[in-house]
Amino acid sequence: MAIKTFNVDQEVYKIFSTHCKNNGINMSKQVELFMRTFIEEDPKARDEYLKKLDKIRKGKFMKVDNFSTRYGV
């Protein structure tokens, strides 16, 4: 195990630190888990997801100027 130094916004650190303490979570392990998830992500699955998302975005949609007027909400 190595000790590393990172620059993190003080407010973000404070909130995350409090969250970890309140939930009995090891902050270092959470950062490590985030890094591991980031580098182990399967690029093929991500590409497939992005293609599906792009297809959805290009779908046929009905234009609604005022949602509450149109649907009575």
mmCIF file of the N, C-alpha and C atoms, coordinates in Angstrom:
data_MODEL
# 
_entry.id   MODEL 
# 
loop_
_atom_site.group_PDB 
_atom_site.id 
_atom_site.type_symbol 
_atom_site.label_atom_id 
_atom_site.label_alt_id 
_atom_site.label_comp_id 
_atom_site.label_asym_id 
_atom_site.label_entity_id 
_atom_site.label_seq_id 
_atom_site.pdbx_PDB_ins_code 
_atom_site.Cartn_x 
_atom_site.Cartn_y 
_atom_site.Cartn_z 
_atom_site.occupancy 
_atom_site.B_iso_or_equiv 
_atom_site.pdbx_formal_charge 
_atom_site.auth_seq_id 
_atom_site.auth_comp_id 
_atom_site.auth_asym_id 
_atom_site.auth_atom_id 
_atom_site.pdbx_PDB_model_num 
ATOM 1   N N  . MET A 1 1  ? 0.849   -1.177 0.000   1.00 0.00 ? 1  MET A N  1 
ATOM 2   C CA . MET A 1 1  ? 0.000   0.000  0.000   1.00 0.00 ? 1  MET A CA 1 
ATOM 3   C C  . MET A 1 1  ? 0.890   1.233  0.000   1.00 0.00 ? 1  MET A C  1 
ATOM 4   N N  . ALA A 1 2  ? 0.470   2.255  -0.730  1.00 0.00 ? 2  ALA A N  1 
ATOM 5   C CA . ALA A 1 2  ? 1.240   3.486  -0.832  1.00 0.00 ? 2  ALA A CA 1 
ATOM 6   C C  . ALA A 1 2  ? 0.417   4.656  -0.319  1.00 0.00 ? 2  ALA A C  1 
ATOM 7   N N  . ILE A 1 3  ? 1.089   5.623  0.240   1.00 0.00 ? 3  ILE A N  1 
ATOM 8   C CA . ILE A 1 3  ? 0.426   6.847  0.683   1.00 0.00 ? 3  ILE A CA 1 
ATOM 9   C C  . ILE A 1 3  ? 0.555   7.858  -0.448  1.00 0.00 ? 3  ILE A C  1 
ATOM 10  N N  . LYS A 1 4  ? -0.578  8.405  -0.887  1.00 0.00 ? 4  LYS A N  1 
ATOM 11  C CA . LYS A 1 4  ? -0.629  9.372  -1.976  1.00 0.00 ? 4  LYS A CA 1 
ATOM 12  C C  . LYS A 1 4  ? -1.296  10.647 -1.491  1.00 0.00 ? 4  LYS A C  1 
ATOM 13  N N  . THR A 1 5  ? -0.972  11.744 -2.134  1.00 0.00 ? 5  THR A N  1 
ATOM 14  C CA . THR A 1 5  ? -1.571  13.027 -1.800  1.00 0.00 ? 5  THR A CA 1 
ATOM 15  C C  . THR A 1 5  ? -2.404  13.508 -2.983  1.00 0.00 ? 5  THR A C  1 
ATOM 16  N N  . PHE A 1 6  ? -3.620  13.945 -2.712  1.00 0.00 ? 6  PHE A N  1 
ATOM 17  C CA . PHE A 1 6  ? -4.508  14.468 -3.749  1.00 0.00 ? 6  PHE A CA 1 
ATOM 18  C C  . PHE A 1 6  ? -5.014  15.836 -3.322  1.00 0.00 ? 6  PHE A C  1 
ATOM 19  N N  . ASN A 1 7  ? -5.254  16.689 -4.293  1.00 0.00 ? 7  ASN A N  1 
ATOM 20  C CA . ASN A 1 7  ? -5.869  17.986 -4.027  1.00 0.00 ? 7  ASN A CA 1 
ATOM 21  C C  . ASN A 1 7  ? -7.369  17.836 -4.226  1.00 0.00 ? 7  ASN A C  1 
ATOM 22  N N  . VAL A 1 8  ? -8.118  18.052 -3.162  1.00 0.00 ? 8  VAL A N  1 
ATOM 23  C CA . VAL A 1 8  ? -9.568  17.896 -3.193  1.00 0.00 ? 8  VAL A CA 1 
ATOM 24  C C  . VAL A 1 8  ? -10.180 19.153 -2.596  1.00 0.00 ? 8  VAL A C  1 
ATOM 25  N N  . ASP A 1 9  ? -11.293 19.580 -3.194  1.00 0.00 ? 9  ASP A N  1 
ATOM 26  C CA . ASP A 1 9  ? -12.009 20.742 -2.673  1.00 0.00 ? 9  ASP A CA 1 
ATOM 27  C C  . ASP A 1 9  ? -12.340 20.508 -1.193  1.00 0.00 ? 9  ASP A C  1 
ATOM 28  N N  . GLN A 1 10 ? -12.049 21.493 -0.371  1.00 0.00 ? 10 GLN A N  1 
ATOM 29  C CA . GLN A 1 10 ? -12.198 21.351 1.080   1.00 0.00 ? 10 GLN A CA 1 
ATOM 30  C C  . GLN A 1 10 ? -13.628 21.032 1.484   1.00 0.00 ? 10 GLN A C  1 
ATOM 31  N N  . GLU A 1 11 ? -14.599 21.667 0.862   1.00 0.00 ? 11 GLU A N  1 
ATOM 32  C CA . GLU A 1 11 ? -16.000 21.431 1.216   1.00 0.00 ? 11 GLU A CA 1 
ATOM 33  C C  . GLU A 1 11 ? -16.428 20.014 0.835   1.00 0.00 ? 11 GLU A C  1 
ATOM 34  N N  . VAL A 1 12 ? -15.998 19.550 -0.340  1.00 0.00 ? 12 VAL A N  1 
ATOM 35  C CA . VAL A 1 12 ? -16.305 18.183 -0.770  1.00 0.00 ? 12 VAL A CA 1 
ATOM 36  C C  . VAL A 1 12 ? -15.693 17.185 0.201   1.00 0.00 ? 12 VAL A C  1 
ATOM 37  N N  . TYR A 1 13 ? -14.440 17.420 0.569   1.00 0.00 ? 13 TYR A N  1 
ATOM 38  C CA . TYR A 1 13 ? -13.758 16.538 1.517   1.00 0.00 ? 13 TYR A CA 1 
ATOM 39  C C  . TYR A 1 13 ? -14.499 16.482 2.853   1.00 0.00 ? 13 TYR A C  1 
ATOM 40  N N  . LYS A 1 14 ? -14.899 17.643 3.334   1.00 0.00 ? 14 LYS A N  1 
ATOM 41  C CA . LYS A 1 14 ? -15.580 17.724 4.627   1.00 0.00 ? 14 LYS A CA 1 
ATOM 42  C C  . LYS A 1 14 ? -16.889 16.937 4.605   1.00 0.00 ? 14 LYS A C  1 
ATOM 43  N N  . ILE A 1 15 ? -17.677 17.110 3.563   1.00 0.00 ? 15 ILE A N  1 
ATOM 44  C CA . ILE A 1 15 ? -18.969 16.427 3.458   1.00 0.00 ? 15 ILE A CA 1 
ATOM 45  C C  . ILE A 1 15 ? -18.760 14.915 3.324   1.00 0.00 ? 15 ILE A C  1 
ATOM 46  N N  . PHE A 1 16 ? -17.805 14.511 2.469   1.00 0.00 ? 16 PHE A N  1 
ATOM 47  C CA . PHE A 1 16 ? -17.561 13.086 2.270   1.00 0.00 ? 16 PHE A CA 1 
ATOM 48  C C  . PHE A 1 16 ? -16.993 12.446 3.535   1.00 0.00 ? 16 PHE A C  1 
ATOM 49  N N  . SER A 1 17 ? -16.112 13.157 4.200   1.00 0.00 ? 17 SER A N  1 
ATOM 50  C CA . SER A 1 17 ? -15.531 12.660 5.441   1.00 0.00 ? 17 SER A CA 1 
ATOM 51  C C  . SER A 1 17 ? -16.617 12.428 6.489   1.00 0.00 ? 17 SER A C  1 
ATOM 52  N N  . THR A 1 18 ? -17.511 13.375 6.629   1.00 0.00 ? 18 THR A N  1 
ATOM 53  C CA . THR A 1 18 ? -18.623 13.256 7.571   1.00 0.00 ? 18 THR A CA 1 
ATOM 54  C C  . THR A 1 18 ? -19.514 12.072 7.202   1.00 0.00 ? 18 THR A C  1 
ATOM 55  N N  . HIS A 1 19 ? -19.798 11.939 5.917   1.00 0.00 ? 19 HIS A N  1 
ATOM 56  C CA . HIS A 1 19 ? -20.614 10.812 5.441   1.00 0.00 ? 19 HIS A CA 1 
ATOM 57  C C  . HIS A 1 19 ? -19.961 9.483  5.818   1.00 0.00 ? 19 HIS A C  1 
ATOM 58  N N  . CYS A 1 20 ? -18.669 9.377  5.561   1.00 0.00 ? 20 CYS A N  1 
ATOM 59  C CA . CYS A 1 20 ? -17.944 8.140  5.878   1.00 0.00 ? 20 CYS A CA 1 
ATOM 60  C C  . CYS A 1 20 ? -17.959 7.854  7.380   1.00 0.00 ? 20 CYS A C  1 
ATOM 61  N N  . LYS A 1 21 ? -17.712 8.875  8.188   1.00 0.00 ? 21 LYS A N  1 
ATOM 62  C CA . LYS A 1 21 ? -17.714 8.689  9.643   1.00 0.00 ? 21 LYS A CA 1 
ATOM 63  C C  . LYS A 1 21 ? -19.086 8.269  10.151  1.00 0.00 ? 21 LYS A C  1 
ATOM 64  N N  . ASN A 1 22 ? -20.125 8.907  9.642   1.00 0.00 ? 22 ASN A N  1 
ATOM 65  C CA . ASN A 1 22 ? -21.491 8.600  10.082  1.00 0.00 ? 22 ASN A CA 1 
ATOM 66  C C  . ASN A 1 22 ? -21.925 7.194  9.689   1.00 0.00 ? 22 ASN A C  1 
ATOM 67  N N  . ASN A 1 23 ? -21.344 6.661  8.621   1.00 0.00 ? 23 ASN A N  1 
ATOM 68  C CA . ASN A 1 23 ? -21.755 5.347  8.124   1.00 0.00 ? 23 ASN A CA 1 
ATOM 69  C C  . ASN A 1 23 ? -20.705 4.267  8.343   1.00 0.00 ? 23 ASN A C  1 
ATOM 70  N N  . GLY A 1 24 ? -19.658 4.598  9.107   1.00 0.00 ? 24 GLY A N  1 
ATOM 71  C CA . GLY A 1 24 ? -18.622 3.615  9.396   1.00 0.00 ? 24 GLY A CA 1 
ATOM 72  C C  . GLY A 1 24 ? -17.877 3.136  8.173   1.00 0.00 ? 24 GLY A C  1 
ATOM 73  N N  . ILE A 1 25 ? -17.648 4.052  7.238   1.00 0.00 ? 25 ILE A N  1 
ATOM 74  C CA . ILE A 1 25 ? -16.993 3.719  5.975   1.00 0.00 ? 25 ILE A CA 1 
ATOM 75  C C  . ILE A 1 25 ? -15.551 4.200  6.003   1.00 0.00 ? 25 ILE A C  1 
ATOM 76  N N  . ASN A 1 26 ? -14.638 3.395  5.476   1.00 0.00 ? 26 ASN A N  1 
ATOM 77  C CA . ASN A 1 26 ? -13.239 3.775  5.352   1.00 0.00 ? 26 ASN A CA 1 
ATOM 78  C C  . ASN A 1 26 ? -13.102 4.633  4.092   1.00 0.00 ? 26 ASN A C  1 
ATOM 79  N N  . MET A 1 27 ? -12.774 5.903  4.267   1.00 0.00 ? 27 MET A N  1 
ATOM 80  C CA . MET A 1 27 ? -12.705 6.837  3.144   1.00 0.00 ? 27 MET A CA 1 
ATOM 81  C C  . MET A 1 27 ? -11.675 6.401  2.106   1.00 0.00 ? 27 MET A C  1 
ATOM 82  N N  . SER A 1 28 ? -10.520 5.956  2.552   1.00 0.00 ? 28 SER A N  1 
ATOM 83  C CA . SER A 1 28 ? -9.470  5.527  1.616   1.00 0.00 ? 28 SER A CA 1 
ATOM 84  C C  . SER A 1 28 ? -9.944  4.379  0.745   1.00 0.00 ? 28 SER A C  1 
ATOM 85  N N  . LYS A 1 29 ? -10.668 3.437  1.345   1.00 0.00 ? 29 LYS A N  1 
ATOM 86  C CA . LYS A 1 29 ? -11.185 2.308  0.570   1.00 0.00 ? 29 LYS A CA 1 
ATOM 87  C C  . LYS A 1 29 ? -12.224 2.758  -0.444  1.00 0.00 ? 29 LYS A C  1 
ATOM 88  N N  . GLN A 1 30 ? -12.997 3.778  -0.112  1.00 0.00 ? 30 GLN A N  1 
ATOM 89  C CA . GLN A 1 30 ? -13.991 4.291  -1.049  1.00 0.00 ? 30 GLN A CA 1 
ATOM 90  C C  . GLN A 1 30 ? -13.310 4.929  -2.260  1.00 0.00 ? 30 GLN A C  1 
ATOM 91  N N  . VAL A 1 31 ? -12.242 5.675  -2.011  1.00 0.00 ? 31 VAL A N  1 
ATOM 92  C CA . VAL A 1 31 ? -11.486 6.284  -3.110  1.00 0.00 ? 31 VAL A CA 1 
ATOM 93  C C  . VAL A 1 31 ? -10.862 5.185  -3.966  1.00 0.00 ? 31 VAL A C  1 
ATOM 94  N N  . GLU A 1 32 ? -10.302 4.168  -3.311  1.00 0.00 ? 32 GLU A N  1 
ATOM 95  C CA . GLU A 1 32 ? -9.704  3.047  -4.037  1.00 0.00 ? 32 GLU A CA 1 
ATOM 96  C C  . GLU A 1 32 ? -10.758 2.317  -4.875  1.00 0.00 ? 32 GLU A C  1 
ATOM 97  N N  . LEU A 1 33 ? -11.935 2.102  -4.301  1.00 0.00 ? 33 LEU A N  1 
ATOM 98  C CA . LEU A 1 33 ? -13.021 1.441  -5.025  1.00 0.00 ? 33 LEU A CA 1 
ATOM 99  C C  . LEU A 1 33 ? -13.429 2.255  -6.246  1.00 0.00 ? 33 LEU A C  1 
ATOM 100 N N  . PHE A 1 34 ? -13.530 3.576  -6.081  1.00 0.00 ? 34 PHE A N  1 
ATOM 101 C CA . PHE A 1 34 ? -13.859 4.444  -7.211  1.00 0.00 ? 34 PHE A CA 1 
ATOM 102 C C  . PHE A 1 34 ? -12.819 4.300  -8.317  1.00 0.00 ? 34 PHE A C  1 
ATOM 103 N N  . MET A 1 35 ? -11.543 4.348  -7.955  1.00 0.00 ? 35 MET A N  1 
ATOM 104 C CA . MET A 1 35 ? -10.468 4.237  -8.942  1.00 0.00 ? 35 MET A CA 1 
ATOM 105 C C  . MET A 1 35 ? -10.503 2.876  -9.641  1.00 0.00 ? 35 MET A C  1 
ATOM 106 N N  . ARG A 1 36 ? -10.695 1.813  -8.858  1.00 0.00 ? 36 ARG A N  1 
ATOM 107 C CA . ARG A 1 36 ? -10.732 0.466  -9.422  1.00 0.00 ? 36 ARG A CA 1 
ATOM 108 C C  . ARG A 1 36 ? -11.903 0.325  -10.403 1.00 0.00 ? 36 ARG A C  1 
ATOM 109 N N  . THR A 1 37 ? -13.069 0.825  -10.020 1.00 0.00 ? 37 THR A N  1 
ATOM 110 C CA . THR A 1 37 ? -14.237 0.770  -10.890 1.00 0.00 ? 37 THR A CA 1 
ATOM 111 C C  . THR A 1 37 ? -13.989 1.545  -12.176 1.00 0.00 ? 37 THR A C  1 
ATOM 112 N N  . PHE A 1 38 ? -13.351 2.675  -12.048 1.00 0.00 ? 38 PHE A N  1 
ATOM 113 C CA . PHE A 1 38 ? -13.074 3.529  -13.207 1.00 0.00 ? 38 PHE A CA 1 
ATOM 114 C C  . PHE A 1 38 ? -12.159 2.824  -14.206 1.00 0.00 ? 38 PHE A C  1 
ATOM 115 N N  . ILE A 1 39 ? -11.093 2.175  -13.731 1.00 0.00 ? 39 ILE A N  1 
ATOM 116 C CA . ILE A 1 39 ? -10.136 1.566  -14.657 1.00 0.00 ? 39 ILE A CA 1 
ATOM 117 C C  . ILE A 1 39 ? -10.579 0.190  -15.138 1.00 0.00 ? 39 ILE A C  1 
ATOM 118 N N  . GLU A 1 40 ? -11.469 -0.481 -14.408 1.00 0.00 ? 40 GLU A N  1 
ATOM 119 C CA . GLU A 1 40 ? -11.900 -1.807 -14.802 1.00 0.00 ? 40 GLU A CA 1 
ATOM 120 C C  . GLU A 1 40 ? -13.180 -1.800 -15.620 1.00 0.00 ? 40 GLU A C  1 
ATOM 121 N N  . GLU A 1 41 ? -13.734 -0.642 -15.884 1.00 0.00 ? 41 GLU A N  1 
ATOM 122 C CA . GLU A 1 41 ? -14.971 -0.562 -16.640 1.00 0.00 ? 41 GLU A CA 1 
ATOM 123 C C  . GLU A 1 41 ? -14.758 -1.145 -18.031 1.00 0.00 ? 41 GLU A C  1 
ATOM 124 N N  . ASP A 1 42 ? -15.682 -1.972 -18.466 1.00 0.00 ? 42 ASP A N  1 
ATOM 125 C CA . ASP A 1 42 ? -15.589 -2.603 -19.780 1.00 0.00 ? 42 ASP A CA 1 
ATOM 126 C C  . ASP A 1 42 ? -15.951 -1.588 -20.863 1.00 0.00 ? 42 ASP A C  1 
ATOM 127 N N  . PRO A 1 43 ? -14.987 -1.168 -21.702 1.00 0.00 ? 43 PRO A N  1 
ATOM 128 C CA . PRO A 1 43 ? -15.256 -0.157 -22.721 1.00 0.00 ? 43 PRO A CA 1 
ATOM 129 C C  . PRO A 1 43 ? -16.332 -0.581 -23.714 1.00 0.00 ? 43 PRO A C  1 
ATOM 130 N N  . LYS A 1 44 ? -16.436 -1.890 -24.010 1.00 0.00 ? 44 LYS A N  1 
ATOM 131 C CA . LYS A 1 44 ? -17.456 -2.350 -24.955 1.00 0.00 ? 44 LYS A CA 1 
ATOM 132 C C  . LYS A 1 44 ? -18.844 -2.097 -24.396 1.00 0.00 ? 44 LYS A C  1 
ATOM 133 N N  . ALA A 1 45 ? -19.040 -2.381 -23.127 1.00 0.00 ? 45 ALA A N  1 
ATOM 134 C CA . ALA A 1 45 ? -20.343 -2.139 -22.514 1.00 0.00 ? 45 ALA A CA 1 
ATOM 135 C C  . ALA A 1 45 ? -20.661 -0.654 -22.533 1.00 0.00 ? 45 ALA A C  1 
ATOM 136 N N  . ARG A 1 46 ? -19.677 0.164  -22.282 1.00 0.00 ? 46 ARG A N  1 
ATOM 137 C CA . ARG A 1 46 ? -19.889 1.609  -22.284 1.00 0.00 ? 46 ARG A CA 1 
ATOM 138 C C  . ARG A 1 46 ? -20.250 2.092  -23.682 1.00 0.00 ? 46 ARG A C  1 
ATOM 139 N N  . ASP A 1 47 ? -19.536 1.616  -24.707 1.00 0.00 ? 47 ASP A N  1 
ATOM 140 C CA . ASP A 1 47 ? -19.835 2.009  -26.083 1.00 0.00 ? 47 ASP A CA 1 
ATOM 141 C C  . ASP A 1 47 ? -21.245 1.587  -26.476 1.00 0.00 ? 47 ASP A C  1 
ATOM 142 N N  . GLU A 1 48 ? -21.629 0.375  -26.075 1.00 0.00 ? 48 GLU A N  1 
ATOM 143 C CA . GLU A 1 48 ? -22.970 -0.117 -26.383 1.00 0.00 ? 48 GLU A CA 1 
ATOM 144 C C  . GLU A 1 48 ? -24.023 0.768  -25.721 1.00 0.00 ? 48 GLU A C  1 
ATOM 145 N N  . TYR A 1 49 ? -23.780 1.147  -24.481 1.00 0.00 ? 49 TYR A N  1 
ATOM 146 C CA . TYR A 1 49 ? -24.706 2.026  -23.765 1.00 0.00 ? 49 TYR A CA 1 
ATOM 147 C C  . TYR A 1 49 ? -24.826 3.382  -24.458 1.00 0.00 ? 49 TYR A C  1 
ATOM 148 N N  . LEU A 1 50 ? -23.684 3.960  -24.858 1.00 0.00 ? 50 LEU A N  1 
ATOM 149 C CA . LEU A 1 50 ? -23.699 5.267  -25.510 1.00 0.00 ? 50 LEU A CA 1 
ATOM 150 C C  . LEU A 1 50 ? -24.438 5.217  -26.839 1.00 0.00 ? 50 LEU A C  1 
ATOM 151 N N  . LYS A 1 51 ? -24.310 4.120  -27.576 1.00 0.00 ? 51 LYS A N  1 
ATOM 152 C CA . LYS A 1 51 ? -25.040 3.973  -28.843 1.00 0.00 ? 51 LYS A CA 1 
ATOM 153 C C  . LYS A 1 51 ? -26.542 3.915  -28.593 1.00 0.00 ? 51 LYS A C  1 
ATOM 154 N N  . LYS A 1 52 ? -26.951 3.169  -27.567 1.00 0.00 ? 52 LYS A N  1 
ATOM 155 C CA . LYS A 1 52 ? -28.375 3.093  -27.226 1.00 0.00 ? 52 LYS A CA 1 
ATOM 156 C C  . LYS A 1 52 ? -28.904 4.451  -26.800 1.00 0.00 ? 52 LYS A C  1 
ATOM 157 N N  . LEU A 1 53 ? -28.114 5.161  -26.002 1.00 0.00 ? 53 LEU A N  1 
ATOM 158 C CA . LEU A 1 53 ? -28.515 6.483  -25.545 1.00 0.00 ? 53 LEU A CA 1 
ATOM 159 C C  . LEU A 1 53 ? -28.660 7.445  -26.717 1.00 0.00 ? 53 LEU A C  1 
ATOM 160 N N  . ASP A 1 54 ? -27.736 7.381  -27.663 1.00 0.00 ? 54 ASP A N  1 
ATOM 161 C CA . ASP A 1 54 ? -27.796 8.238  -28.848 1.00 0.00 ? 54 ASP A CA 1 
ATOM 162 C C  . ASP A 1 54 ? -29.054 7.934  -29.665 1.00 0.00 ? 54 ASP A C  1 
ATOM 163 N N  . LYS A 1 55 ? -29.388 6.651  -29.787 1.00 0.00 ? 55 LYS A N  1 
ATOM 164 C CA . LYS A 1 55 ? -30.593 6.245  -30.523 1.00 0.00 ? 55 LYS A CA 1 
ATOM 165 C C  . LYS A 1 55 ? -31.843 6.805  -29.844 1.00 0.00 ? 55 LYS A C  1 
ATOM 166 N N  . ILE A 1 56 ? -31.877 6.743  -28.519 1.00 0.00 ? 56 ILE A N  1 
ATOM 167 C CA . ILE A 1 56 ? -33.018 7.284  -27.777 1.00 0.00 ? 56 ILE A CA 1 
ATOM 168 C C  . ILE A 1 56 ? -33.130 8.785  -27.998 1.00 0.00 ? 56 ILE A C  1 
ATOM 169 N N  . ARG A 1 57 ? -32.008 9.474  -27.958 1.00 0.00 ? 57 ARG A N  1 
ATOM 170 C CA . ARG A 1 57 ? -32.010 10.930 -28.142 1.00 0.00 ? 57 ARG A CA 1 
ATOM 171 C C  . ARG A 1 57 ? -32.519 11.334 -29.519 1.00 0.00 ? 57 ARG A C  1 
ATOM 172 N N  . LYS A 1 58 ? -32.293 10.494 -30.518 1.00 0.00 ? 58 LYS A N  1 
ATOM 173 C CA . LYS A 1 58 ? -32.709 10.807 -31.886 1.00 0.00 ? 58 LYS A CA 1 
ATOM 174 C C  . LYS A 1 58 ? -34.124 10.327 -32.178 1.00 0.00 ? 58 LYS A C  1 
ATOM 175 N N  . GLY A 1 59 ? -34.809 9.819  -31.166 1.00 0.00 ? 59 GLY A N  1 
ATOM 176 C CA . GLY A 1 59 ? -36.154 9.281  -31.342 1.00 0.00 ? 59 GLY A CA 1 
ATOM 177 C C  . GLY A 1 59 ? -37.173 10.355 -31.685 1.00 0.00 ? 59 GLY A C  1 
ATOM 178 N N  . LYS A 1 60 ? -38.372 9.887  -32.021 1.00 0.00 ? 60 LYS A N  1 
ATOM 179 C CA . LYS A 1 60 ? -39.460 10.811 -32.346 1.00 0.00 ? 60 LYS A CA 1 
ATOM 180 C C  . LYS A 1 60 ? -40.134 11.243 -31.054 1.00 0.00 ? 60 LYS A C  1 
ATOM 181 N N  . PHE A 1 61 ? -40.154 12.531 -30.826 1.00 0.00 ? 61 PHE A N  1 
ATOM 182 C CA . PHE A 1 61 ? -40.755 13.080 -29.619 1.00 0.00 ? 61 PHE A CA 1 
ATOM 183 C C  . PHE A 1 61 ? -41.803 14.110 -29.978 1.00 0.00 ? 61 PHE A C  1 
ATOM 184 N N  . MET A 1 62 ? -42.810 14.240 -29.139 1.00 0.00 ? 62 MET A N  1 
ATOM 185 C CA . MET A 1 62 ? -43.846 15.230 -29.328 1.00 0.00 ? 62 MET A CA 1 
ATOM 186 C C  . MET A 1 62 ? -43.418 16.517 -28.631 1.00 0.00 ? 62 MET A C  1 
ATOM 187 N N  . LYS A 1 63 ? -43.489 17.636 -29.339 1.00 0.00 ? 63 LYS A N  1 
ATOM 188 C CA . LYS A 1 63 ? -43.123 18.918 -28.748 1.00 0.00 ? 63 LYS A CA 1 
ATOM 189 C C  . LYS A 1 63 ? -44.256 19.402 -27.846 1.00 0.00 ? 63 LYS A C  1 
ATOM 190 N N  . VAL A 1 64 ? -43.914 19.769 -26.611 1.00 0.00 ? 64 VAL A N  1 
ATOM 191 C CA . VAL A 1 64 ? -44.891 20.267 -25.652 1.00 0.00 ? 64 VAL A CA 1 
ATOM 192 C C  . VAL A 1 64 ? -44.391 21.615 -25.152 1.00 0.00 ? 64 VAL A C  1 
ATOM 193 N N  . ASP A 1 65 ? -45.161 22.682 -25.474 1.00 0.00 ? 65 ASP A N  1 
ATOM 194 C CA . ASP A 1 65 ? -44.755 24.020 -25.060 1.00 0.00 ? 65 ASP A CA 1 
ATOM 195 C C  . ASP A 1 65 ? -44.984 24.245 -23.563 1.00 0.00 ? 65 ASP A C  1 
ATOM 196 N N  . ASN A 1 66 ? -46.123 23.805 -23.077 1.00 0.00 ? 66 ASN A N  1 
ATOM 197 C CA . ASN A 1 66 ? -46.427 23.995 -21.666 1.00 0.00 ? 66 ASN A CA 1 
ATOM 198 C C  . ASN A 1 66 ? -47.018 22.700 -21.126 1.00 0.00 ? 66 ASN A C  1 
ATOM 199 N N  . PHE A 1 67 ? -46.239 21.951 -20.401 1.00 0.00 ? 67 PHE A N  1 
ATOM 200 C CA . PHE A 1 67 ? -46.627 20.633 -19.912 1.00 0.00 ? 67 PHE A CA 1 
ATOM 201 C C  . PHE A 1 67 ? -47.881 20.692 -19.059 1.00 0.00 ? 67 PHE A C  1 
ATOM 202 N N  . SER A 1 68 ? -47.927 21.623 -18.123 1.00 0.00 ? 68 SER A N  1 
ATOM 203 C CA . SER A 1 68 ? -49.073 21.681 -17.200 1.00 0.00 ? 68 SER A CA 1 
ATOM 204 C C  . SER A 1 68 ? -50.365 22.040 -17.932 1.00 0.00 ? 68 SER A C  1 
ATOM 205 N N  . THR A 1 69 ? -50.287 22.893 -18.943 1.00 0.00 ? 69 THR A N  1 
ATOM 206 C CA . THR A 1 69 ? -51.494 23.250 -19.710 1.00 0.00 ? 69 THR A CA 1 
ATOM 207 C C  . THR A 1 69 ? -51.944 22.063 -20.536 1.00 0.00 ? 69 THR A C  1 
ATOM 208 N N  . ARG A 1 70 ? -51.006 21.392 -21.168 1.00 0.00 ? 70 ARG A N  1 
ATOM 209 C CA . ARG A 1 70 ? -51.346 20.271 -22.048 1.00 0.00 ? 70 ARG A CA 1 
ATOM 210 C C  . ARG A 1 70 ? -51.910 19.077 -21.283 1.00 0.00 ? 70 ARG A C  1 
ATOM 211 N N  . TYR A 1 71 ? -51.333 18.785 -20.124 1.00 0.00 ? 71 TYR A N  1 
ATOM 212 C CA . TYR A 1 71 ? -51.720 17.588 -19.379 1.00 0.00 ? 71 TYR A CA 1 
ATOM 213 C C  . TYR A 1 71 ? -52.498 17.888 -18.097 1.00 0.00 ? 71 TYR A C  1 
ATOM 214 N N  . GLY A 1 72 ? -52.811 19.131 -17.853 1.00 0.00 ? 72 GLY A N  1 
ATOM 215 C CA . GLY A 1 72 ? -53.635 19.496 -16.709 1.00 0.00 ? 72 GLY A CA 1 
ATOM 216 C C  . GLY A 1 72 ? -53.001 19.217 -15.359 1.00 0.00 ? 72 GLY A C  1 
ATOM 217 N N  . VAL A 1 73 ? -51.699 19.414 -15.260 1.00 0.00 ? 73 VAL A N  1 
ATOM 218 C CA . VAL A 1 73 ? -51.010 19.153 -13.998 1.00 0.00 ? 73 VAL A CA 1 
ATOM 219 C C  . VAL A 1 73 ? -50.865 20.434 -13.236 1.00 0.00 ? 73 VAL A C  1 
# 
